[in-house]
Amino acid sequence: MCSNTAYQNTAQRILQKRLASGEIDVQEYKALRDVLDSNPIGKRDK
């Protein structure tokens, strides 16, 4: 069973790669990271 932390670390790595490649800009990166931090995978309201 994977922990939420593992998912979050993976998601953050993907965000960083997208930022580095220019796919998203810094504002998008920060917004997506904030969403990730405030709404961890597996803890969403159903």
mmCIF entry with sequence, helices, sheets and N, C-alpha, C, O atoms, coordinates in Angstrom:
data_MODEL
# 
_entry.id   MODEL 
# 
_entity.id                         1 
_entity.type                       polymer 
_entity.pdbx_number_of_molecules   1 
# 
_entity_poly.entity_id                      1 
_entity_poly.type                           'polypeptide(L)' 
_entity_poly.nstd_linkage                   no 
_entity_poly.nstd_monomer                   no 
_entity_poly.pdbx_seq_one_letter_code       MCSNTAYQNTAQRILQKRLASGEIDVQEYKALRDVLDSNPIGKRDK 
_entity_poly.pdbx_seq_one_letter_code_can   MCSNTAYQNTAQRILQKRLASGEIDVQEYKALRDVLDSNPIGKRDK 
_entity_poly.pdbx_strand_id                 A 
# 
loop_
_entity_poly_seq.entity_id 
_entity_poly_seq.num 
_entity_poly_seq.mon_id 
_entity_poly_seq.hetero 
1 1  MET n 
1 2  CYS n 
1 3  SER n 
1 4  ASN n 
1 5  THR n 
1 6  ALA n 
1 7  TYR n 
1 8  GLN n 
1 9  ASN n 
1 10 THR n 
1 11 ALA n 
1 12 GLN n 
1 13 ARG n 
1 14 ILE n 
1 15 LEU n 
1 16 GLN n 
1 17 LYS n 
1 18 ARG n 
1 19 LEU n 
1 20 ALA n 
1 21 SER n 
1 22 GLY n 
1 23 GLU n 
1 24 ILE n 
1 25 ASP n 
1 26 VAL n 
1 27 GLN n 
1 28 GLU n 
1 29 TYR n 
1 30 LYS n 
1 31 ALA n 
1 32 LEU n 
1 33 ARG n 
1 34 ASP n 
1 35 VAL n 
1 36 LEU n 
1 37 ASP n 
1 38 SER n 
1 39 ASN n 
1 40 PRO n 
1 41 ILE n 
1 42 GLY n 
1 43 LYS n 
1 44 ARG n 
1 45 ASP n 
1 46 LYS n 
# 
_struct_asym.id          A 
_struct_asym.entity_id   1 
# 
loop_
_struct_conf.conf_type_id 
_struct_conf.id 
_struct_conf.pdbx_PDB_helix_id 
_struct_conf.beg_label_comp_id 
_struct_conf.beg_label_asym_id 
_struct_conf.beg_label_seq_id 
_struct_conf.pdbx_beg_PDB_ins_code 
_struct_conf.end_label_comp_id 
_struct_conf.end_label_asym_id 
_struct_conf.end_label_seq_id 
_struct_conf.pdbx_end_PDB_ins_code 
_struct_conf.beg_auth_comp_id 
_struct_conf.beg_auth_asym_id 
_struct_conf.beg_auth_seq_id 
_struct_conf.end_auth_comp_id 
_struct_conf.end_auth_asym_id 
_struct_conf.end_auth_seq_id 
_struct_conf.pdbx_PDB_helix_class 
_struct_conf.details 
_struct_conf.pdbx_PDB_helix_length 
HELX_P HELX_P1 AA1 ASN A 4  ? SER A 21 ? ASN A 4  SER A 21 1 ? 18 
HELX_P HELX_P2 AA2 VAL A 26 ? SER A 38 ? VAL A 26 SER A 38 1 ? 13 
# 
_struct_conf_type.id          HELX_P 
_struct_conf_type.criteria    ? 
_struct_conf_type.reference   ? 
# 
loop_
_atom_site.group_PDB 
_atom_site.id 
_atom_site.type_symbol 
_atom_site.label_atom_id 
_atom_site.label_alt_id 
_atom_site.label_comp_id 
_atom_site.label_asym_id 
_atom_site.label_entity_id 
_atom_site.label_seq_id 
_atom_site.pdbx_PDB_ins_code 
_atom_site.Cartn_x 
_atom_site.Cartn_y 
_atom_site.Cartn_z 
_atom_site.occupancy 
_atom_site.B_iso_or_equiv 
_atom_site.pdbx_formal_charge 
_atom_site.auth_seq_id 
_atom_site.auth_comp_id 
_atom_site.auth_asym_id 
_atom_site.auth_atom_id 
_atom_site.pdbx_PDB_model_num 
ATOM 1   N N  . MET A 1 1  ? 0.840   -1.196 0.000   1.00 0.00 ? 1  MET A N  1 
ATOM 2   C CA . MET A 1 1  ? 0.000   0.000  0.000   1.00 0.00 ? 1  MET A CA 1 
ATOM 3   C C  . MET A 1 1  ? 0.877   1.249  0.000   1.00 0.00 ? 1  MET A C  1 
ATOM 4   O O  . MET A 1 1  ? 1.786   1.375  0.821   1.00 0.00 ? 1  MET A O  1 
ATOM 5   N N  . CYS A 1 2  ? 0.608   2.152  -0.904  1.00 0.00 ? 2  CYS A N  1 
ATOM 6   C CA . CYS A 1 2  ? 1.398   3.372  -0.995  1.00 0.00 ? 2  CYS A CA 1 
ATOM 7   C C  . CYS A 1 2  ? 0.866   4.420  -0.023  1.00 0.00 ? 2  CYS A C  1 
ATOM 8   O O  . CYS A 1 2  ? -0.339  4.508  0.213   1.00 0.00 ? 2  CYS A O  1 
ATOM 9   N N  . SER A 1 3  ? 1.758   5.193  0.524   1.00 0.00 ? 3  SER A N  1 
ATOM 10  C CA . SER A 1 3  ? 1.342   6.278  1.408   1.00 0.00 ? 3  SER A CA 1 
ATOM 11  C C  . SER A 1 3  ? 1.003   7.510  0.578   1.00 0.00 ? 3  SER A C  1 
ATOM 12  O O  . SER A 1 3  ? 1.434   7.645  -0.568  1.00 0.00 ? 3  SER A O  1 
ATOM 13  N N  . ASN A 1 4  ? 0.229   8.398  1.173   1.00 0.00 ? 4  ASN A N  1 
ATOM 14  C CA . ASN A 1 4  ? -0.086  9.659  0.503   1.00 0.00 ? 4  ASN A CA 1 
ATOM 15  C C  . ASN A 1 4  ? 1.178   10.441 0.194   1.00 0.00 ? 4  ASN A C  1 
ATOM 16  O O  . ASN A 1 4  ? 1.265   11.127 -0.825  1.00 0.00 ? 4  ASN A O  1 
ATOM 17  N N  . THR A 1 5  ? 2.162   10.330 1.087   1.00 0.00 ? 5  THR A N  1 
ATOM 18  C CA . THR A 1 5  ? 3.413   11.064 0.902   1.00 0.00 ? 5  THR A CA 1 
ATOM 19  C C  . THR A 1 5  ? 4.098   10.648 -0.393  1.00 0.00 ? 5  THR A C  1 
ATOM 20  O O  . THR A 1 5  ? 4.626   11.488 -1.122  1.00 0.00 ? 5  THR A O  1 
ATOM 21  N N  . ALA A 1 6  ? 4.087   9.355  -0.672  1.00 0.00 ? 6  ALA A N  1 
ATOM 22  C CA . ALA A 1 6  ? 4.711   8.867  -1.906  1.00 0.00 ? 6  ALA A CA 1 
ATOM 23  C C  . ALA A 1 6  ? 4.017   9.458  -3.129  1.00 0.00 ? 6  ALA A C  1 
ATOM 24  O O  . ALA A 1 6  ? 4.673   9.879  -4.081  1.00 0.00 ? 6  ALA A O  1 
ATOM 25  N N  . TYR A 1 7  ? 2.691   9.486  -3.096  1.00 0.00 ? 7  TYR A N  1 
ATOM 26  C CA . TYR A 1 7  ? 1.948   10.089 -4.206  1.00 0.00 ? 7  TYR A CA 1 
ATOM 27  C C  . TYR A 1 7  ? 2.274   11.569 -4.339  1.00 0.00 ? 7  TYR A C  1 
ATOM 28  O O  . TYR A 1 7  ? 2.483   12.072 -5.443  1.00 0.00 ? 7  TYR A O  1 
ATOM 29  N N  . GLN A 1 8  ? 2.317   12.266 -3.192  1.00 0.00 ? 8  GLN A N  1 
ATOM 30  C CA . GLN A 1 8  ? 2.592   13.705 -3.233  1.00 0.00 ? 8  GLN A CA 1 
ATOM 31  C C  . GLN A 1 8  ? 3.991   13.978 -3.759  1.00 0.00 ? 8  GLN A C  1 
ATOM 32  O O  . GLN A 1 8  ? 4.186   14.906 -4.543  1.00 0.00 ? 8  GLN A O  1 
ATOM 33  N N  . ASN A 1 9  ? 4.969   13.180 -3.336  1.00 0.00 ? 9  ASN A N  1 
ATOM 34  C CA . ASN A 1 9  ? 6.337   13.371 -3.816  1.00 0.00 ? 9  ASN A CA 1 
ATOM 35  C C  . ASN A 1 9  ? 6.404   13.169 -5.321  1.00 0.00 ? 9  ASN A C  1 
ATOM 36  O O  . ASN A 1 9  ? 7.067   13.931 -6.025  1.00 0.00 ? 9  ASN A O  1 
ATOM 37  N N  . THR A 1 10 ? 5.720   12.145 -5.813  1.00 0.00 ? 10 THR A N  1 
ATOM 38  C CA . THR A 1 10 ? 5.691   11.881 -7.252  1.00 0.00 ? 10 THR A CA 1 
ATOM 39  C C  . THR A 1 10 ? 5.028   13.040 -7.988  1.00 0.00 ? 10 THR A C  1 
ATOM 40  O O  . THR A 1 10 ? 5.542   13.510 -9.004  1.00 0.00 ? 10 THR A O  1 
ATOM 41  N N  . ALA A 1 11 ? 3.900   13.495 -7.482  1.00 0.00 ? 11 ALA A N  1 
ATOM 42  C CA . ALA A 1 11 ? 3.182   14.598 -8.118  1.00 0.00 ? 11 ALA A CA 1 
ATOM 43  C C  . ALA A 1 11 ? 4.035   15.861 -8.131  1.00 0.00 ? 11 ALA A C  1 
ATOM 44  O O  . ALA A 1 11 ? 4.041   16.600 -9.116  1.00 0.00 ? 11 ALA A O  1 
ATOM 45  N N  . GLN A 1 12 ? 4.757   16.109 -7.038  1.00 0.00 ? 12 GLN A N  1 
ATOM 46  C CA . GLN A 1 12 ? 5.611   17.297 -6.992  1.00 0.00 ? 12 GLN A CA 1 
ATOM 47  C C  . GLN A 1 12 ? 6.762   17.183 -7.980  1.00 0.00 ? 12 GLN A C  1 
ATOM 48  O O  . GLN A 1 12 ? 7.157   18.175 -8.592  1.00 0.00 ? 12 GLN A O  1 
ATOM 49  N N  . ARG A 1 13 ? 7.306   15.972 -8.140  1.00 0.00 ? 13 ARG A N  1 
ATOM 50  C CA . ARG A 1 13 ? 8.371   15.767 -9.138  1.00 0.00 ? 13 ARG A CA 1 
ATOM 51  C C  . ARG A 1 13 ? 7.849   16.038 -10.538 1.00 0.00 ? 13 ARG A C  1 
ATOM 52  O O  . ARG A 1 13 ? 8.533   16.660 -11.351 1.00 0.00 ? 13 ARG A O  1 
ATOM 53  N N  . ILE A 1 14 ? 6.634   15.572 -10.822 1.00 0.00 ? 14 ILE A N  1 
ATOM 54  C CA . ILE A 1 14 ? 6.026   15.813 -12.138 1.00 0.00 ? 14 ILE A CA 1 
ATOM 55  C C  . ILE A 1 14 ? 5.841   17.317 -12.352 1.00 0.00 ? 14 ILE A C  1 
ATOM 56  O O  . ILE A 1 14 ? 6.144   17.836 -13.426 1.00 0.00 ? 14 ILE A O  1 
ATOM 57  N N  . LEU A 1 15 ? 5.343   18.013 -11.325 1.00 0.00 ? 15 LEU A N  1 
ATOM 58  C CA . LEU A 1 15 ? 5.176   19.465 -11.435 1.00 0.00 ? 15 LEU A CA 1 
ATOM 59  C C  . LEU A 1 15 ? 6.507   20.147 -11.713 1.00 0.00 ? 15 LEU A C  1 
ATOM 60  O O  . LEU A 1 15 ? 6.584   21.048 -12.549 1.00 0.00 ? 15 LEU A O  1 
ATOM 61  N N  . GLN A 1 16 ? 7.560   19.717 -11.011 1.00 0.00 ? 16 GLN A N  1 
ATOM 62  C CA . GLN A 1 16 ? 8.874   20.336 -11.202 1.00 0.00 ? 16 GLN A CA 1 
ATOM 63  C C  . GLN A 1 16 ? 9.396   20.091 -12.611 1.00 0.00 ? 16 GLN A C  1 
ATOM 64  O O  . GLN A 1 16 ? 9.999   20.979 -13.214 1.00 0.00 ? 16 GLN A O  1 
ATOM 65  N N  . LYS A 1 17 ? 9.165   18.882 -13.142 1.00 0.00 ? 17 LYS A N  1 
ATOM 66  C CA . LYS A 1 17 ? 9.588   18.584 -14.519 1.00 0.00 ? 17 LYS A CA 1 
ATOM 67  C C  . LYS A 1 17 ? 8.838   19.457 -15.513 1.00 0.00 ? 17 LYS A C  1 
ATOM 68  O O  . LYS A 1 17 ? 9.427   19.978 -16.460 1.00 0.00 ? 17 LYS A O  1 
ATOM 69  N N  . ARG A 1 18 ? 7.528   19.615 -15.294 1.00 0.00 ? 18 ARG A N  1 
ATOM 70  C CA . ARG A 1 18 ? 6.730   20.443 -16.194 1.00 0.00 ? 18 ARG A CA 1 
ATOM 71  C C  . ARG A 1 18 ? 7.176   21.891 -16.134 1.00 0.00 ? 18 ARG A C  1 
ATOM 72  O O  . ARG A 1 18 ? 7.231   22.574 -17.157 1.00 0.00 ? 18 ARG A O  1 
ATOM 73  N N  . LEU A 1 19 ? 7.495   22.362 -14.928 1.00 0.00 ? 19 LEU A N  1 
ATOM 74  C CA . LEU A 1 19 ? 7.983   23.728 -14.765 1.00 0.00 ? 19 LEU A CA 1 
ATOM 75  C C  . LEU A 1 19 ? 9.312   23.893 -15.499 1.00 0.00 ? 19 LEU A C  1 
ATOM 76  O O  . LEU A 1 19 ? 9.517   24.876 -16.210 1.00 0.00 ? 19 LEU A O  1 
ATOM 77  N N  . ALA A 1 20 ? 10.208  22.932 -15.323 1.00 0.00 ? 20 ALA A N  1 
ATOM 78  C CA . ALA A 1 20 ? 11.532  22.998 -15.949 1.00 0.00 ? 20 ALA A CA 1 
ATOM 79  C C  . ALA A 1 20 ? 11.430  22.967 -17.474 1.00 0.00 ? 20 ALA A C  1 
ATOM 80  O O  . ALA A 1 20 ? 12.215  23.616 -18.166 1.00 0.00 ? 20 ALA A O  1 
ATOM 81  N N  . SER A 1 21 ? 10.461  22.212 -17.994 1.00 0.00 ? 21 SER A N  1 
ATOM 82  C CA . SER A 1 21 ? 10.321  22.084 -19.447 1.00 0.00 ? 21 SER A CA 1 
ATOM 83  C C  . SER A 1 21 ? 9.546   23.250 -20.053 1.00 0.00 ? 21 SER A C  1 
ATOM 84  O O  . SER A 1 21 ? 9.453   23.370 -21.275 1.00 0.00 ? 21 SER A O  1 
ATOM 85  N N  . GLY A 1 22 ? 8.991   24.108 -19.199 1.00 0.00 ? 22 GLY A N  1 
ATOM 86  C CA . GLY A 1 22 ? 8.241   25.256 -19.697 1.00 0.00 ? 22 GLY A CA 1 
ATOM 87  C C  . GLY A 1 22 ? 6.791   24.944 -19.997 1.00 0.00 ? 22 GLY A C  1 
ATOM 88  O O  . GLY A 1 22 ? 6.069   25.773 -20.551 1.00 0.00 ? 22 GLY A O  1 
ATOM 89  N N  . GLU A 1 23 ? 6.362   23.737 -19.627 1.00 0.00 ? 23 GLU A N  1 
ATOM 90  C CA . GLU A 1 23 ? 4.978   23.344 -19.889 1.00 0.00 ? 23 GLU A CA 1 
ATOM 91  C C  . GLU A 1 23 ? 3.995   24.156 -19.039 1.00 0.00 ? 23 GLU A C  1 
ATOM 92  O O  . GLU A 1 23 ? 2.897   24.490 -19.482 1.00 0.00 ? 23 GLU A O  1 
ATOM 93  N N  . ILE A 1 24 ? 4.418   24.464 -17.805 1.00 0.00 ? 24 ILE A N  1 
ATOM 94  C CA . ILE A 1 24 ? 3.630   25.338 -16.933 1.00 0.00 ? 24 ILE A CA 1 
ATOM 95  C C  . ILE A 1 24 ? 4.540   26.468 -16.450 1.00 0.00 ? 24 ILE A C  1 
ATOM 96  O O  . ILE A 1 24 ? 5.762   26.326 -16.433 1.00 0.00 ? 24 ILE A O  1 
ATOM 97  N N  . ASP A 1 25 ? 3.932   27.594 -16.055 1.00 0.00 ? 25 ASP A N  1 
ATOM 98  C CA . ASP A 1 25 ? 4.754   28.685 -15.537 1.00 0.00 ? 25 ASP A CA 1 
ATOM 99  C C  . ASP A 1 25 ? 4.766   28.653 -14.007 1.00 0.00 ? 25 ASP A C  1 
ATOM 100 O O  . ASP A 1 25 ? 4.106   27.817 -13.388 1.00 0.00 ? 25 ASP A O  1 
ATOM 101 N N  . VAL A 1 26 ? 5.518   29.564 -13.414 1.00 0.00 ? 26 VAL A N  1 
ATOM 102 C CA . VAL A 1 26 ? 5.723   29.531 -11.959 1.00 0.00 ? 26 VAL A CA 1 
ATOM 103 C C  . VAL A 1 26 ? 4.403   29.705 -11.205 1.00 0.00 ? 26 VAL A C  1 
ATOM 104 O O  . VAL A 1 26 ? 4.174   29.048 -10.190 1.00 0.00 ? 26 VAL A O  1 
ATOM 105 N N  . GLN A 1 27 ? 3.541   30.586 -11.701 1.00 0.00 ? 27 GLN A N  1 
ATOM 106 C CA . GLN A 1 27 ? 2.259   30.801 -11.024 1.00 0.00 ? 27 GLN A CA 1 
ATOM 107 C C  . GLN A 1 27 ? 1.413   29.534 -11.045 1.00 0.00 ? 27 GLN A C  1 
ATOM 108 O O  . GLN A 1 27 ? 0.814   29.169 -10.034 1.00 0.00 ? 27 GLN A O  1 
ATOM 109 N N  . GLU A 1 28 ? 1.362   28.865 -12.189 1.00 0.00 ? 28 GLU A N  1 
ATOM 110 C CA . GLU A 1 28 ? 0.626   27.605 -12.281 1.00 0.00 ? 28 GLU A CA 1 
ATOM 111 C C  . GLU A 1 28 ? 1.224   26.562 -11.348 1.00 0.00 ? 28 GLU A C  1 
ATOM 112 O O  . GLU A 1 28 ? 0.504   25.829 -10.669 1.00 0.00 ? 28 GLU A O  1 
ATOM 113 N N  . TYR A 1 29 ? 2.554   26.507 -11.324 1.00 0.00 ? 29 TYR A N  1 
ATOM 114 C CA . TYR A 1 29 ? 3.249   25.552 -10.461 1.00 0.00 ? 29 TYR A CA 1 
ATOM 115 C C  . TYR A 1 29 ? 2.872   25.768 -9.002  1.00 0.00 ? 29 TYR A C  1 
ATOM 116 O O  . TYR A 1 29 ? 2.557   24.814 -8.290  1.00 0.00 ? 29 TYR A O  1 
ATOM 117 N N  . LYS A 1 30 ? 2.905   27.033 -8.552  1.00 0.00 ? 30 LYS A N  1 
ATOM 118 C CA . LYS A 1 30 ? 2.575   27.340 -7.157  1.00 0.00 ? 30 LYS A CA 1 
ATOM 119 C C  . LYS A 1 30 ? 1.119   27.004 -6.852  1.00 0.00 ? 30 LYS A C  1 
ATOM 120 O O  . LYS A 1 30 ? 0.812   26.461 -5.791  1.00 0.00 ? 30 LYS A O  1 
ATOM 121 N N  . ALA A 1 31 ? 0.223   27.328 -7.785  1.00 0.00 ? 31 ALA A N  1 
ATOM 122 C CA . ALA A 1 31 ? -1.193  27.047 -7.575  1.00 0.00 ? 31 ALA A CA 1 
ATOM 123 C C  . ALA A 1 31 ? -1.441  25.543 -7.466  1.00 0.00 ? 31 ALA A C  1 
ATOM 124 O O  . ALA A 1 31 ? -2.156  25.083 -6.576  1.00 0.00 ? 31 ALA A O  1 
ATOM 125 N N  . LEU A 1 32 ? -0.842  24.787 -8.382  1.00 0.00 ? 32 LEU A N  1 
ATOM 126 C CA . LEU A 1 32 ? -1.023  23.334 -8.362  1.00 0.00 ? 32 LEU A CA 1 
ATOM 127 C C  . LEU A 1 32 ? -0.407  22.719 -7.112  1.00 0.00 ? 32 LEU A C  1 
ATOM 128 O O  . LEU A 1 32 ? -0.965  21.784 -6.537  1.00 0.00 ? 32 LEU A O  1 
ATOM 129 N N  . ARG A 1 33 ? 0.737   23.240 -6.692  1.00 0.00 ? 33 ARG A N  1 
ATOM 130 C CA . ARG A 1 33 ? 1.394   22.733 -5.490  1.00 0.00 ? 33 ARG A CA 1 
ATOM 131 C C  . ARG A 1 33 ? 0.541   23.025 -4.253  1.00 0.00 ? 33 ARG A C  1 
ATOM 132 O O  . ARG A 1 33 ? 0.448   22.192 -3.351  1.00 0.00 ? 33 ARG A O  1 
ATOM 133 N N  . ASP A 1 34 ? -0.078  24.206 -4.211  1.00 0.00 ? 34 ASP A N  1 
ATOM 134 C CA . ASP A 1 34 ? -0.957  24.546 -3.089  1.00 0.00 ? 34 ASP A CA 1 
ATOM 135 C C  . ASP A 1 34 ? -2.154  23.610 -3.030  1.00 0.00 ? 34 ASP A C  1 
ATOM 136 O O  . ASP A 1 34 ? -2.553  23.166 -1.953  1.00 0.00 ? 34 ASP A O  1 
ATOM 137 N N  . VAL A 1 35 ? -2.726  23.312 -4.194  1.00 0.00 ? 35 VAL A N  1 
ATOM 138 C CA . VAL A 1 35 ? -3.851  22.376 -4.254  1.00 0.00 ? 35 VAL A CA 1 
ATOM 139 C C  . VAL A 1 35 ? -3.414  21.007 -3.739  1.00 0.00 ? 35 VAL A C  1 
ATOM 140 O O  . VAL A 1 35 ? -4.125  20.365 -2.967  1.00 0.00 ? 35 VAL A O  1 
ATOM 141 N N  . LEU A 1 36 ? -2.254  20.578 -4.172  1.00 0.00 ? 36 LEU A N  1 
ATOM 142 C CA . LEU A 1 36 ? -1.714  19.286 -3.752  1.00 0.00 ? 36 LEU A CA 1 
ATOM 143 C C  . LEU A 1 36 ? -1.528  19.244 -2.237  1.00 0.00 ? 36 LEU A C  1 
ATOM 144 O O  . LEU A 1 36 ? -1.891  18.259 -1.593  1.00 0.00 ? 36 LEU A O  1 
ATOM 145 N N  . ASP A 1 37 ? -0.966  20.307 -1.668  1.00 0.00 ? 37 ASP A N  1 
ATOM 146 C CA . ASP A 1 37 ? -0.715  20.360 -0.230  1.00 0.00 ? 37 ASP A CA 1 
ATOM 147 C C  . ASP A 1 37 ? -2.012  20.388 0.574   1.00 0.00 ? 37 ASP A C  1 
ATOM 148 O O  . ASP A 1 37 ? -2.092  19.779 1.641   1.00 0.00 ? 37 ASP A O  1 
ATOM 149 N N  . SER A 1 38 ? -3.026  21.090 0.070   1.00 0.00 ? 38 SER A N  1 
ATOM 150 C CA . SER A 1 38 ? -4.259  21.245 0.832   1.00 0.00 ? 38 SER A CA 1 
ATOM 151 C C  . SER A 1 38 ? -5.232  20.098 0.605   1.00 0.00 ? 38 SER A C  1 
ATOM 152 O O  . SER A 1 38 ? -6.198  19.948 1.353   1.00 0.00 ? 38 SER A O  1 
ATOM 153 N N  . ASN A 1 39 ? -4.988  19.291 -0.416  1.00 0.00 ? 39 ASN A N  1 
ATOM 154 C CA . ASN A 1 39 ? -5.927  18.233 -0.777  1.00 0.00 ? 39 ASN A CA 1 
ATOM 155 C C  . ASN A 1 39 ? -5.167  16.964 -1.144  1.00 0.00 ? 39 ASN A C  1 
ATOM 156 O O  . ASN A 1 39 ? -5.131  16.575 -2.312  1.00 0.00 ? 39 ASN A O  1 
ATOM 157 N N  . PRO A 1 40 ? -4.551  16.309 -0.136  1.00 0.00 ? 40 PRO A N  1 
ATOM 158 C CA . PRO A 1 40 ? -3.746  15.131 -0.446  1.00 0.00 ? 40 PRO A CA 1 
ATOM 159 C C  . PRO A 1 40 ? -4.576  14.017 -1.073  1.00 0.00 ? 40 PRO A C  1 
ATOM 160 O O  . PRO A 1 40 ? -5.753  13.844 -0.754  1.00 0.00 ? 40 PRO A O  1 
ATOM 161 N N  . ILE A 1 41 ? -3.952  13.275 -1.957  1.00 0.00 ? 41 ILE A N  1 
ATOM 162 C CA . ILE A 1 41 ? -4.615  12.160 -2.622  1.00 0.00 ? 41 ILE A CA 1 
ATOM 163 C C  . ILE A 1 41 ? -5.051  11.149 -1.570  1.00 0.00 ? 41 ILE A C  1 
ATOM 164 O O  . ILE A 1 41 ? -4.279  10.806 -0.674  1.00 0.00 ? 41 ILE A O  1 
ATOM 165 N N  . GLY A 1 42 ? -6.281  10.676 -1.680  1.00 0.00 ? 42 GLY A N  1 
ATOM 166 C CA . GLY A 1 42 ? -6.789  9.682  -0.745  1.00 0.00 ? 42 GLY A CA 1 
ATOM 167 C C  . GLY A 1 42 ? -7.538  10.288 0.425   1.00 0.00 ? 42 GLY A C  1 
ATOM 168 O O  . GLY A 1 42 ? -8.179  9.563  1.185   1.00 0.00 ? 42 GLY A O  1 
ATOM 169 N N  . LYS A 1 43 ? -7.471  11.603 0.588   1.00 0.00 ? 43 LYS A N  1 
ATOM 170 C CA . LYS A 1 43 ? -8.181  12.253 1.688   1.00 0.00 ? 43 LYS A CA 1 
ATOM 171 C C  . LYS A 1 43 ? -9.287  13.164 1.169   1.00 0.00 ? 43 LYS A C  1 
ATOM 172 O O  . LYS A 1 43 ? -9.798  14.009 1.904   1.00 0.00 ? 43 LYS A O  1 
ATOM 173 N N  . ARG A 1 44 ? -9.651  12.994 -0.085  1.00 0.00 ? 44 ARG A N  1 
ATOM 174 C CA . ARG A 1 44 ? -10.678 13.843 -0.677  1.00 0.00 ? 44 ARG A CA 1 
ATOM 175 C C  . ARG A 1 44 ? -12.049 13.492 -0.117  1.00 0.00 ? 44 ARG A C  1 
ATOM 176 O O  . ARG A 1 44 ? -12.319 12.346 0.241   1.00 0.00 ? 44 ARG A O  1 
ATOM 177 N N  . ASP A 1 45 ? -12.905 14.502 -0.049  1.00 0.00 ? 45 ASP A N  1 
ATOM 178 C CA . ASP A 1 45 ? -14.296 14.254 0.325   1.00 0.00 ? 45 ASP A CA 1 
ATOM 179 C C  . ASP A 1 45 ? -14.967 13.522 -0.813  1.00 0.00 ? 45 ASP A C  1 
ATOM 180 O O  . ASP A 1 45 ? -14.782 13.857 -1.983  1.00 0.00 ? 45 ASP A O  1 
ATOM 181 N N  . LYS A 1 46 ? -15.740 12.529 -0.461  1.00 0.00 ? 46 LYS A N  1 
ATOM 182 C CA . LYS A 1 46 ? -16.403 11.733 -1.503  1.00 0.00 ? 46 LYS A CA 1 
ATOM 183 C C  . LYS A 1 46 ? -17.790 12.278 -1.772  1.00 0.00 ? 46 LYS A C  1 
ATOM 184 O O  . LYS A 1 46 ? -18.509 11.745 -2.617  1.00 0.00 ? 46 LYS A O  1 
# 
